Amino acid sequence: MQPVFEVRNLKRAFGGLAVTNDVSLSMAPGDRVALIGPNGAGKTTFVNLVTGNLAPDSGEVRLGGETVTGIDAIGRVRRGLVRSFQVTRLFLDMTPAEHVALAVLQRDGRSGRLFGNFLSMPDVMDEVGQLLGKLGLRELMHRKVSEIAYGQQRLLEIAVALALKPKVLLLDEPAAGVPQSDTGRIEQALADLPADLAVLMIEHDMDLVFRFAKRVVVLAAGAIIFDGSPSDVTQDPRVREAYLGSYANASHAA
């Protein structure tokens, strides 16, 4: 199967320090990959490079066989590469319906039309209702974001991302800051993502990683030191030394 997402020999240095050091990675449709590593490993820089928010010193990013290294972030979104952020970037005075409707209109090239008219667009409202309904937010669709719980805001971010109809979805700690009582909703949303969608999730919660991922990639000092199955990652000596020592030992003892 042809990769839907490829990174080839990506490099980026700041002041002579290699933050992303010859990183190569590929994903096929339907992949569920977790990107983990210690703080300072270069995970955020890597995501900024592949999404077009930061230019690499060398290397290549490809989407669906097309080289997009020279294309800006908006162009990559239009080609199907969508990300969420570690901290929510929602508009507190807007409603969930408005957020998702705006994403739908942008995706279809209709955002130039008067945004306030979206309520009278049956096709848009049908899609908005379906997306918010799948994530348990339909009853809150006309409430301001400032009035809904943080866990629901994280779910809304996923809804906005899905409204853009991505081929590749990058999730930056989707459960960060969410109360333990609400993390089950996030996990269910992840489990319900389209089967053909390639998902790369950055996450520190190792229990969530092992429940979600079919494949784990470990980044340390800007380089990939492991790319394989969740069952093998805790046994890899380089990973244990760089990141998973206490977790791996606890898991092994259990």
C-alpha positions in Angstrom: 0.0 0.0 0.0 1.4 3.4 -1.0 2.1 5.7 2.0 -0.3 8.6 2.5 2.3 10.5 4.5 6.1 10.4 4.3 8.9 12.2 5.9 12.4 11.7 4.4 15.6 12.6 6.1 14.1 15.7 7.7 16.7 18.0 9.4 16.4 21.2 11.4 19.0 22.9 13.6 18.9 25.9 15.8 22.2 27.6 16.5 24.1 24.5 15.5 22.0 22.2 17.6 20.2 19.5 15.6 16.7 19.5 16.9 15.4 17.3 14.2 18.2 15.0 13.0 17.6 13.0 9.8 14.1 11.8 10.7 12.3 9.5 8.3 8.8 8.2 8.8 5.9 6.9 6.7 2.3 6.1 7.4 -0.3 4.2 5.4 -4.1 4.9 5.4 -5.6 3.6 8.7 -2.3 3.7 10.6 -2.5 4.5 14.3 0.9 5.7 15.4 2.0 7.2 18.7 5.0 9.5 18.8 6.6 9.6 22.2 9.8 10.8 23.8 11.2 12.8 26.7 10.7 16.5 27.0 13.1 18.3 24.6 13.2 15.3 22.2 12.0 17.5 19.3 8.4 16.3 19.0 6.9 19.7 18.7 9.5 20.9 16.2 8.9 17.7 14.1 5.2 18.5 14.0 5.8 22.1 13.1 8.1 21.0 10.3 5.7 18.5 8.8 2.7 20.8 9.0 4.5 23.7 7.3 4.7 26.0 10.3 8.5 25.7 10.2 10.9 25.2 7.3 13.4 22.3 7.4 17.1 22.8 6.7 16.9 19.7 4.5 14.7 16.7 3.8 11.3 16.2 2.3 7.6 15.9 3.4 5.2 14.1 1.1 1.4 13.7 1.1 -0.3 11.2 -1.1 2.9 10.9 -3.2 3.1 14.7 -3.7 6.1 16.6 -2.3 4.7 19.4 -0.1 7.9 20.6 1.6 7.6 24.0 -0.1 3.9 24.4 0.5 2.6 26.5 3.4 0.5 25.2 6.3 -2.8 26.2 4.7 -1.9 24.4 1.5 -1.1 21.2 3.5 -4.4 21.4 5.2 -6.2 21.6 1.9 -4.3 18.5 0.8 -5.4 16.6 3.8 -2.9 17.2 6.6 -4.6 18.5 9.7 -3.4 18.9 13.3 -4.8 19.6 16.7 -2.9 21.5 19.4 -1.7 20.6 22.9 -3.6 23.7 24.2 -7.0 24.5 22.8 -7.1 27.2 20.1 -10.9 27.7 20.1 -12.8 31.0 20.1 -14.5 31.3 23.4 -17.3 33.5 22.2 -18.2 31.2 19.3 -20.4 28.1 19.5 -19.4 24.5 18.5 -21.8 24.8 15.6 -20.0 28.0 14.4 -16.6 26.4 14.7 -17.5 23.3 12.7 -19.5 25.2 10.1 -16.6 27.5 9.5 -14.4 24.5 9.0 -16.9 23.0 6.5 -17.2 26.3 4.6 -13.4 26.7 4.5 -13.0 23.2 3.2 -15.5 23.7 0.4 -14.1 27.1 -0.5 -17.2 28.9 0.6 -15.9 30.8 3.6 -16.1 34.1 1.5 -19.9 33.9 1.9 -21.5 35.7 4.8 -20.7 33.4 7.7 -23.9 34.2 9.6 -25.9 32.6 6.9 -24.7 29.1 7.7 -27.8 28.3 9.8 -29.8 28.6 6.6 -27.5 26.1 4.7 -29.1 22.7 5.1 -26.1 20.8 3.8 -23.8 22.6 6.2 -26.0 22.2 9.2 -26.6 18.5 8.5 -22.9 17.9 8.5 -22.4 20.0 11.6 -25.1 18.1 13.4 -23.7 14.7 12.4 -20.1 15.6 13.5 -21.1 17.1 16.8 -23.5 14.2 17.4 -20.8 11.6 16.9 -18.7 13.3 19.6 -21.6 13.8 22.1 -21.7 17.6 21.6 -25.0 18.0 19.6 -26.9 19.3 22.7 -24.2 21.9 23.2 -23.9 23.0 19.6 -25.3 26.5 20.2 -23.6 27.2 23.5 -20.6 29.4 23.7 -17.3 27.5 24.0 -16.6 29.4 27.2 -19.7 27.7 28.7 -18.7 24.1 28.0 -16.2 21.9 29.9 -12.6 21.6 28.9 -13.0 17.9 27.9 -15.8 18.9 25.6 -13.6 21.6 24.1 -11.0 19.0 23.2 -13.7 16.9 21.6 -14.8 20.0 19.6 -11.2 20.4 18.3 -11.5 16.8 17.0 -14.8 17.7 15.4 -13.3 20.7 13.7 -10.4 18.6 12.4 -12.7 16.0 11.0 -14.8 18.6 9.3 -11.7 19.4 7.2 -11.8 15.8 6.0 -8.2 15.0 6.6 -6.2 12.1 5.2 -3.6 12.5 7.9 -4.5 13.7 11.4 -1.8 14.8 13.9 -3.1 14.9 17.5 -0.9 16.8 20.0 -1.8 15.3 23.4 -5.5 15.2 22.9 -6.2 14.4 26.5 -3.9 17.0 28.0 -5.6 19.0 30.8 -8.7 16.8 30.6 -10.0 15.6 34.0 -9.7 11.8 34.5 -13.5 11.5 34.5 -13.6 12.8 30.9 -10.7 11.0 29.3 -13.0 8.1 28.4 -14.9 10.4 26.0 -11.6 11.3 24.4 -10.6 7.7 24.0 -13.9 6.8 22.6 -13.6 9.6 20.1 -10.2 8.3 19.0 -11.6 4.8 18.7 -14.4 6.1 16.5 -12.1 7.9 14.0 -12.6 6.8 10.4 -10.9 3.5 9.7 -9.0 4.8 6.7 -7.6 7.9 8.4 -3.9 7.9 9.2 -3.5 9.2 12.8 -0.2 10.3 14.4 -0.7 11.1 18.1 1.9 12.8 20.4 1.2 11.7 23.9 2.9 11.3 27.3 0.2 9.2 28.9 1.6 5.7 28.2 -1.5 3.9 29.2 -3.4 5.9 26.5 -0.6 5.2 24.1 -0.8 1.5 24.5 -4.6 1.5 24.2 -4.5 3.6 21.0 -1.4 2.8 19.0 -0.7 -0.1 16.7 2.8 1.3 16.2 5.0 3.4 18.4 7.8 5.8 17.3 10.2 7.1 19.9 12.1 10.3 19.4 15.1 11.2 21.5 17.6 14.1 21.0 15.9 14.8 17.6 16.4 11.3 16.2 14.1 8.2 15.9 15.5 5.5 18.2 12.6 3.1 17.8 9.8 2.4 15.4 7.8 -0.8 16.1 5.0 -2.5 18.0 3.8 -1.4 21.4 4.7 -4.9 22.7 8.3 -4.4 21.8 8.9 -0.8 22.8 9.2 -1.4 26.5 11.8 -4.1 26.0 14.1 -1.9 23.8 17.2 -0.9 25.9 17.6 2.5 24.2 14.0 3.4 24.8 14.2 2.3 28.5 17.3 4.4 29.0 16.0 7.5 27.2 12.4 7.6 28.3 10.5 4.5 29.5 12.6 3.3 32.4 10.2 3.6 35.3 7.1 2.7 33.2 8.8 -0.3 31.6 10.0 -1.6 34.9 6.6 -1.1 36.5 4.9 -2.9 33.6 7.4 -5.7 33.7 7.0 -6.1 37.4 3.2 -6.2 37.0 
